[in-house]
Amino acid sequence: MIKAVLLDLDDTLLHIDIDNFTKSYMQSLGAFAAQRHPMLTSEKVQTALVSAVRATVRNIDPAQTNASIVSAALATAIDMPPAAIDTLMADFYGESYAQLGNTAQPVEGAVSLIEHLLEIGVRVVIATNPLFPRAALLGRLAWAGIDLDKTPVALLTSVDIMHFTKPNPHYYEEILARIGVEAEDALMVGDDIKNDMIPAASAGLSTYWITWDRALPDGVTPNGKGTLHQLEQMIHDGWLQTLIPKPRTAEQVAPRMLGNVAALGGIIAEMNPALWNAYPDPREWSPLEIVCHLRDSESAIQRPRLLRILREDNPFLVPPPAPPAPHVRDLSGEDGNAAYAAFAAERAKTLAMLAELSADDWTRPARHSIFGPTSLLEMAHFTARHDRLHILQLCETIGHCAI
């Protein structure tokens, strides 16, 4: 059942000549930077921007936000401190960026589709490539006729909070972890085959292609295609209930596990530190207990279980001992951020182990006392599912999952 719809922005919700927009954006930012800092030239800034974007697209480190990568890359390329880069970019978006929207036009049906999705209880994500700050994206949404103050979307993927970009499937996995939805329960809507359709499908999402009267490339088979108006009518007619979940694959495991780590880190970074030991519900763990559990489970349960399936013939798996109840563990010597870093390090060890597996290894069988016959692949996906259950638990404890 579809619980969330991810909507691309450019040429999905907003008519925009992206090539001309990108060219104008680069020239405008280059000129702005050169005016503020005479030691710079517009050409040098534009070259640095291209290099920074490429570095961001290549990144799959869940500890680095896209903003931190862009800032560091620009600082190196134009020899300015990152803090000065951040100030320059903030001034540009506050003073000059809005002028770039003079040729953008709303896509007919965009607002109506979003309103309909929210009315029927489907979560909406503005899944634009996260290379711009939130303020800039709010401006582009305004050009599309969409006011987020009046439209309660679950998430807007900005450079500030995301750790991956399109076309990496990790980007989609991080979104899903942040909104608490599994891939089989999500639909990606977009116009770009490379950035939207292929990576979203590889992550296990259903897909809907905005055609703009183009022919579908060979080898690409979205679940649906057409206009936003046609999509809204299809949803009204029950199309979302007809979508069949895609099979879980070995290729999904690493992006899903890394996406979970990135989402958890993003939520922690935004969390008020005073909440680490908070118990809004005395029957639930505190955030510190949740993160410590993920760290300990990765090293003591999740990875050893996968290794056992790999090393033994059809092992019988019993559930691990129940973790301590809330308030039971003495965590007085624990630091939440350090516990998260340790979890990320343990997850890196698990992924290094999984990276060595052959196709046959993923099919190795096991027997689980609750799930019955299973395989290494299924248990790896269970590990990712375990992450998301506790990420959702954390979000509910601190009062939000996404922004």
For each residue, the residues with C-beta under 8 A, 3 or more apart:
1: 185 240 241
2: 5 122 185 186 187 206 240 241 243
3: 122 123 181 185 186
4: 122 123 124 125 154 176 179 181 185 186 187
5: 2 117 122 123 124 125 186 187 188 189
6: 125 127 172 175 186 187 188 189 190 200 205
7: 12 13 113 114 124 125 126 127 189 190
8: 11 12 13 127 128 188 189 190 191 192 195 196 210
9: 12 13 14 126 127 128 137 140 141 144
10: 14 16 18 21 128 140 191
11: 8 14 15 16 18 107 191 192 210 212
12: 7 8 9 107 110 189 190 191 196 210 228
13: 7 8 9 106 107 110 126 141 144 146 228
14: 9 10 11 104 105 106 107 110 140 141 143 144
15: 11 104 105 106 107
16: 10 11 21 103 104 105 140 143
17: 20 21 103
18: 10 11 21 22
19: 22 23
20: 17 23 24 103
21: 10 16 17 18 24 25 100 103 104
22: 18 19 25 26
23: 19 20 26 27
24: 20 21 27 28 100
25: 21 22 28 29 97 100
26: 22 23 29 30 46 49 50
27: 23 24 30 31 42 46
28: 24 25 31 32 92 96 97 99 100
29: 25 26 32 33 45 46 49 92 96
30: 26 27 33 34 41 42 43 44 45 46 49
31: 27 28 34 35 42
32: 28 29 35 36 88 91 92 95 96
33: 29 30 36 37 40 42 45 78 88 92
34: 30 31 37 38 40 41 42 45
35: 31 32 38
36: 32 33 88 91
37: 33 34 40 80 88
38: 34 35
39:
40: 33 34 37 44 45 78
41: 30 34 44 45
42: 27 30 31 33 34 45 46
43: 30 46 47
44: 30 40 41 47 48 77 78
45: 29 30 33 34 40 41 42 48 49 78
46: 26 27 29 30 42 43 49 50
47: 43 44 50 51 77
48: 44 45 51 52 73 74 77 78
49: 26 29 30 45 46 52 53 74
50: 26 46 47 53 54
51: 47 48 54 55 73 77
52: 48 49 55 56 69 70 73 74 77
53: 49 50 56 57 70 131
54: 50 51 57 58
55: 51 52 58 59 69 70 73
56: 52 53 59 66 69 70 73 131 159 165
57: 53 54 165 168
58: 54 55
59: 55 56 64 66 69 163 164 165
60: 164 168 170 258
61: 64 163
62: 163 164 170 258 259 261 262 265 344
63: 163 262 265 344
64: 59 61 68 69 163
65: 68 69 159 160 161 162 163 266
66: 56 59 69 70 130 131 159 160 162 163 164 165
67: 70 71 133 159 160
68: 64 65 71 72
69: 52 55 56 59 64 65 66 72 73
70: 52 53 55 56 66 67 73 74 131 159
71: 67 68 74 75 82 85 86 89
72: 68 69 75 76 82
73: 48 51 52 55 56 69 70 76 77
74: 48 49 52 70 71 77 78 80 85
75: 71 72 78 79 80 81 82 84 85
76: 72 73 79
77: 44 47 48 51 52 73 74
78: 33 40 44 45 48 74 75 85
79: 75 76
80: 37 74 75 84 85 88
81: 75 84 85
82: 71 72 75 85 86
83: 86 87
84: 75 80 81 87 88
85: 71 74 75 78 80 81 82 88 89
86: 71 82 83 89 90
87: 83 84 90 91
88: 32 33 36 37 80 84 85 91 92
89: 71 85 86 92 93 133
90: 86 87 93 94 133
91: 32 36 87 88 94 95
92: 28 29 32 33 88 89 95 96 97
93: 89 90 96 97 133 135 136 139
94: 90 91 97 135
95: 32 91 92
96: 28 29 32 92 93 99 100
97: 25 28 92 93 94 100 136 139
98: 101 139
99: 28 96 102
100: 21 24 25 28 96 97
101: 98 104 139 140 143
102: 99
103: 16 17 20 21
104: 14 15 16 21 101 140 143 144
105: 14 15 16 143
106: 13 14 15 110 111 143 144 145
107: 11 12 13 14 15 110 144 228
108: 228 229
109: 112 113 227 228 229 232
110: 12 13 14 106 107 113 114 144 145 146 228
111: 106 114 115 145 146
112: 109 115 116 228 229 232
113: 7 109 110 116 117 228 229 231 232 235
114: 7 110 111 117 118 124 146 151 153
115: 111 112 118 119 151
116: 112 113 119 120 232 235 236
117: 5 113 114 120 122 124 235
118: 114 115 121 122 124 151 152
119: 115 116
120: 116 117 235
121: 118
122: 2 3 4 5 117 118 240
123: 3 4 5 153 154 179 181
124: 4 5 7 114 117 118 151 153 154
125: 4 5 6 7 153 154 155 156 157 175 179 402
126: 7 9 13 137 141 153 155 156 157
127: 6 7 8 9 155 157 172 175 188 190
128: 8 9 10 132 137 140 156 157
129: 157 165 166 195
130: 66 157 158 159 161 162 164 165 171
131: 53 56 66 70 159 165
132: 128 136 137 140 158 159
133: 67 89 90 93 136 137 158 159 160
134: 137 138 156 158 160 161
135: 93 94 138 139
136: 93 97 132 133 139 140
137: 9 126 128 132 133 134 140 141 156 158
138: 134 135 141 142 148 156
139: 93 97 98 101 135 136 142 143
140: 9 10 14 16 101 104 128 132 136 137 143 144
141: 9 13 14 126 137 138 144 146 147 148 156
142: 138 139 145 146 147
143: 14 16 101 104 105 106 139 140
144: 9 13 14 104 106 107 110 140 141
145: 106 110 111 142
146: 13 110 111 114 141 142 151
147: 141 142 150 151
148: 138 141 151 152 153 156
149:
150: 147
151: 114 115 118 124 146 147 148
152: 118 148
153: 114 123 124 125 126 148 156
154: 4 123 124 125 179 401 402
155: 125 126 127 175 178 179 402 403
156: 125 126 128 134 137 138 141 148 153 403
157: 125 126 127 128 129 130 161 162 171 175
158: 130 132 133 134 137 161 162
159: 56 65 66 67 70 130 131 132 133 162
160: 65 66 67 133 134
161: 65 130 134 157 158 266 270 403
162: 65 66 130 157 158 159 165 171 174 262 266
163: 59 61 62 63 64 65 66 170 174 262 265 266
164: 59 60 62 66 130 168 170 171 174 258 259 262
165: 56 57 59 66 129 130 131 162 168 171
166: 129 171 192 195 196 199
167: 171 194 195 198 199
168: 57 60 164 165 171 199 255
169: 172 173 199 200 202 203 252 255
170: 60 62 163 164 173 174 255 258 259 262
171: 130 157 162 164 165 166 167 168 174 175 199 259
172: 6 127 169 175 176 183 188 199 200 203 205 255 259
173: 169 170 176 177 183 203 252 255 256 258 259 260
174: 162 163 164 170 171 177 178 259 260 262 263 266
175: 6 125 127 155 157 171 172 178 179 259
176: 4 172 173 179 181 182 183 186 203 259 388
177: 173 174 180 259 260 262 263 264 387 388 391
178: 155 174 175 263 266 267 391 401 402
179: 4 123 125 154 155 175 176 401 402
180: 177 388 391 392 395 401
181: 3 4 123 176 185 186
182: 176 185 186 385 388
183: 172 173 176 186 203 204 205 246 252 256
184: 204 245 246
185: 1 2 3 4 181 182
186: 2 3 4 5 6 176 181 182 183 205 206
187: 2 4 5 6 205 206 207 208 223 240 243
188: 5 6 8 127 172 196 197 200 201 205 206 207 208
189: 5 6 7 8 12 196 207 208 210 228 231
190: 6 7 8 12 127 195 196 197 200 207 208 209 210
191: 8 10 11 12 196 209 210 211 212
192: 8 11 166 195 196 197
193: 196 197 198 209 217 220
194: 167 197 198 199
195: 8 129 166 167 190 192 199
196: 8 12 166 188 189 190 191 192 193 199 200 207 209
197: 188 190 192 193 194 200 201 207 209 220 222
198: 167 193 194 201 202 220
199: 166 167 168 169 171 172 194 195 196 202 203
200: 6 169 172 188 190 196 197 203 205 207
201: 188 197 198 204 205 206 207 222 246
202: 169 198 199 249 251 252
203: 169 172 173 176 183 199 200 252 255 256
204: 183 184 201 245 246 248 249 252
205: 6 172 183 186 187 188 200 201 246
206: 2 186 187 188 201 223 243 246
207: 187 188 189 190 196 197 200 201 222 223 224
208: 187 188 189 190 222 223 224 225 226 231
209: 190 191 193 196 197 216 220 222 224 225
210: 8 11 12 189 190 191 225 226 227 228
211: 191 214 216 225 226 227
212: 11 191
213:
214: 211
215:
216: 209 211 220 221 222 225
217: 193 220
218:
219:
220: 193 197 198 209 216 217
221: 216
222: 197 201 207 208 209 216 225
223: 187 206 207 208 243
224: 207 208 209 231 234 239
225: 208 209 210 211 216 222
226: 208 210 211 230 231 234
227: 109 210 211 230 231
228: 12 13 107 108 109 110 112 113 189 210 231 232
229: 108 109 112 113 232 233
230: 226 227 233 234
231: 113 189 208 224 226 227 228 234 235
232: 109 112 113 116 228 229 235 236
233: 229 230 236 237
234: 224 226 230 231 237 239
235: 113 116 117 120 231 232 238 239 240
236: 116 232 233
237: 233 234
238: 235 241 242
239: 224 234 235 242 243
240: 1 2 122 187 235 243
241: 1 2 238
242: 238 239
243: 2 187 206 223 239 240
244:
245: 184 204
246: 183 184 201 204 205 206
247:
248: 204 252 377 378 381
249: 202 204 252 253 377
250: 253 357 359 362 377 380
251: 202 254 255
252: 169 173 183 202 203 204 248 249 255 256 381
253: 249 250 256 257 354 377 380 381 384
254: 251 257 258 351 354 355
255: 168 169 170 172 173 203 251 252 258 259
256: 173 183 203 252 253 259 260 381 384
257: 253 254 260 261 347 350 351 383 384 387
258: 60 62 164 170 173 254 255 261 262 347 351
259: 62 164 170 171 172 173 174 175 176 177 255 256 262 263
260: 173 174 177 256 257 263 264 384 387 388 391
261: 62 257 258 264 265 343 344 347 387
262: 62 63 162 163 164 170 174 177 258 259 265 266
263: 174 177 178 259 260 266 267 391
264: 177 260 261 267 268 291 294 340 343 387 391 394
265: 62 63 163 261 262 268 269 340 344
266: 65 161 162 163 174 178 262 263 269 270
267: 178 263 264 270 271 391 394 395 398 401
268: 264 265 271 287 291 336 337 340
269: 265 266
270: 161 266 267 403
271: 267 268 275 276 287 398
272: 275 398
273: 276 336
274: 278
275: 271 272 278 287 397 398
276: 271 273 286 287 288 336
277: 286 287 288 331
278: 274 275 286 287 397 398
279: 282 284 286 326 327
280: 284 397 399
281: 284 397
282: 279 326 327
283: 326
284: 279 280 281 326 393 396 397
285: 289 290 293 326 393 397
286: 276 277 278 279 289 290 326 397
287: 268 271 275 276 277 278 290 291 336 394 397 398
288: 276 277 291 292 331 334 336 339
289: 285 286 292 293 324 326 329 331
290: 285 286 287 293 294 390 393 394 397
291: 264 268 287 288 294 295 336 339 340 343 394
292: 288 289 295 296 329 331 334 339
293: 285 289 290 296 297 323 390
294: 264 290 291 297 298 343 387 390
295: 291 292 298 299 339 340 342 343 346
296: 292 293 299 300 301
297: 293 294 300 301 302 320 323 386
298: 294 295 301 302 303 343 346 347 350
299: 295 296 303 304 346 349
300: 296 297 304 320
301: 296 297 298 304 305 320
302: 297 298 305 306 350 383 386
303: 298 299 306 307 346 349 350 353
304: 299 300 301 307 308
305: 301 302 308 309 317 379
306: 302 303 309 310 350 353 354 376 379 380 383
307: 303 304 310 311 353
308: 304 305 311 312 315 317 366
309: 305 306 312 315 317 364 365 366 375 376 379
310: 306 307 357 361 364 376
311: 307 308
312: 308 309 315
313:
314: 365 366 367
315: 308 309 312 366 367
316: 366 367 368 369
317: 305 308 309 366 367 368 369 374 379
318: 369
319: 369 370
320: 297 300 301
321:
322:
323: 293 297
324: 289 328 329
325: 328
326: 279 282 283 284 285 286 289
327: 279 282
328: 324 325
329: 289 292 324
330: 333
331: 277 288 289 292 334
332:
333: 330
334: 288 292 331 338 339
335: 338 339
336: 268 273 276 287 288 291 339 340
337: 268 340 341
338: 334 335 341 342
339: 288 291 292 295 334 335 336 342 343
340: 264 265 268 291 295 336 337 343 344
341: 337 338 344 345
342: 295 338 339 345 346
343: 261 264 291 294 295 298 339 340 346 347
344: 62 63 261 265 340 341 347 348
345: 341 342 348 349
346: 295 298 299 303 342 343 349 350
347: 257 258 261 298 343 344 350 351
348: 344 345 351 352
349: 299 303 345 346 352 353
350: 257 298 302 303 306 346 347 353 354 383
351: 254 257 258 347 348 354 355
352: 348 349 355 356
353: 303 306 307 349 350 356 357
354: 253 254 306 350 351 357 380
355: 254 351 352
356: 352 353
357: 250 310 353 354 361 362 376
358: 361 362
359: 250 362 363
360: 363 364
361: 310 357 358 364 376
362: 250 357 358 359 375 376 377 380
363: 359 360 375 376 377
364: 309 310 360 361 375 376
365: 309 314 373 374 375
366: 308 309 314 315 316 317 373 374 375 376 379
367: 314 315 316 317 372 373 374
368: 316 317 371 372 373 374 379
369: 316 317 318 319
370: 319
371: 368 374 378 382
372: 367 368
373: 365 366 367 368
374: 317 365 366 367 368 371 378 379
375: 309 362 363 364 365 366 378 379
376: 306 309 310 357 361 362 363 364 366 379 380
377: 248 249 250 253 362 363 380 381
378: 248 371 374 375 381 382
379: 305 306 309 317 366 368 374 375 376 382 383
380: 250 253 306 354 362 376 377 383 384
381: 248 252 253 256 377 378 384 385
382: 371 378 379 385 386
383: 257 302 306 350 379 380 386 387
384: 253 256 257 260 380 381 387 388
385: 182 381 382 388 389
386: 297 302 382 383 389 390
387: 177 257 260 261 264 294 383 384 390 391
388: 176 177 180 182 260 384 385 391 392
389: 385 386 392 393
390: 290 293 294 386 387 393 394
391: 177 178 180 260 263 264 267 387 388 394 395 401
392: 180 388 389 395 396 401
393: 284 285 290 389 390 396 397
394: 264 267 287 290 291 390 391 397 398
395: 180 267 391 392 398 399 400 401 402
396: 284 392 393 399 401
397: 275 278 280 281 284 285 286 287 290 393 394
398: 267 271 272 275 278 287 394 395
399: 280 395 396
400: 395 403
401: 154 178 179 180 267 391 392 395 396
402: 125 154 155 178 179 395
403: 155 156 161 270 400
